[in-house]
Amino acid sequence: MFRNKANRRWRLKAFLAVVALYLGWLGWQVGVYKRYTTEKSPPPPFSKPQRAFPEERNAAQPPVLYEVRGAYHMHSKFSDGRKTVDEIARAAARVGLDFIILTDHGAPNRASLDAQGRRDGVLVLAGTEISTSRGHLVALAFEPPSGRFSQNADNAVYEVHSLGGFTVIAHPYSKTRWSWGGRGAVDGLEIMDSDSMLKRNWPQALIRLPLLLVKPEVVLLEIITRPEESLRKWDQLLAGGAVRGFFSADAHFLYGPVFKIFRLIVLLDAPPSGEFEAARREIFEALRAGRFFSAVDAAADPSGFRFWAENERLRVLSPFSFAHETRIIHDGKAVGISSSGELAYDAPAPGAYRAEVYLRERSPLGGDVPWIVSNAVVLRSGGKENR
């Protein structure tokens, strides 16, 4: 009996020691986490006398634009989300977003479209996520159809375009994987999304589960892995034309924490209009034109990043005081690399070029995961370029 009591005490002490080590490890993860911010001022966000976009300028200075921060792809109670639109807008306001884009399932989801407007200072925009023959297709900026969008992917793309909208392939390599082919020319591709990362890397999230109550962004950053397939496919698509790349929240719950992770930074000539319909057009037209970049915001503040072209010379401004690495990508290969705040590259041939920035400080974000991803600058013959 005495030996059994001693064994029980030993097992209890061992269990408590393991718990203490586990809690200490969680505490260490929270303690070492840091969202990096630059110590020097980024370029001013708006300068009225100066035209903004690279194709309209030919100078050695970066485009001076107004940065508008938002989150794209989320679901409300109008489909399979856990919160109402009002609750989602409040979550977005708390983390400093300027806009959100609802993508409730439907063909289209008319209730979600009707919920658009300004709420808690946030522009609530809406598209719809269509289940098609090839996978899930997000439609944005369209005029509502009189009937339903086709379930045939090629026909749905055509219908969205005919109604003034554009399309983005959702989570192409997870959940309902996209089957490639067909004649429908989509306009965008989701590069990363939180829902896919969580489902793919749930063991890493499970072992850190208590942190969801304390510092959820640490858990979410830890589960992000390099989207190799999506980046490769994007570069293949860019060889045939301008296709926009999106970081997607794909949020069904944990809206606030997810909004801190995957963000779109839209670049406008001026602050969004005070009139909702005009502001809606401004945001959607910038997205359609590729005048935005994507960033993992919880890892570091991406303010001031710029990528533009001066004829055949490509330039990247990454004015960050913390360690980072900038790459210019062409045909899936890094053709220019720099660890300083600026990178210039004289392109030897026409084609699509884009930029990536990697964080080189201690971070839950993996060193092989791009922290910032630009959209492509497409260089044409004769020194002309467009986005």
Secondary structure, 3 states (H helix, E strand, C coil): CHHHHHHHHHHHHHHHHHHHHHHHHHHHHHHHCCCECCCCCCCCCCCCCCCCCHHHCCCCCCCCCEEEEEEECECCCCCCCCCCHHHHHHHHHHCCCCEEEECCECCCCHHHHHCCEEECCEEEEECEEEECCCCEEEEECCCCCCCCCCCCHHHHHHHHHHCCCEEEECCCCCCCCCCCCCCCCCCEEEEEEHHHHHHHCHHHHHHCHHHHHCCHHHHHHHCCCCCHHHHHHHHHHHCCCCCEEEEECCECCCHHHHHCCEEEEEEECCCCCCCHHHHHHHHHHHHHHCCEEEEECCCECCCCCEEEEECCEEEEECCCCCCEEEEEEECCEEEEEECCCEEEEECCCCEEEEEEEEECCCCCCCCCCCCEEECCEEECHHHCEEC
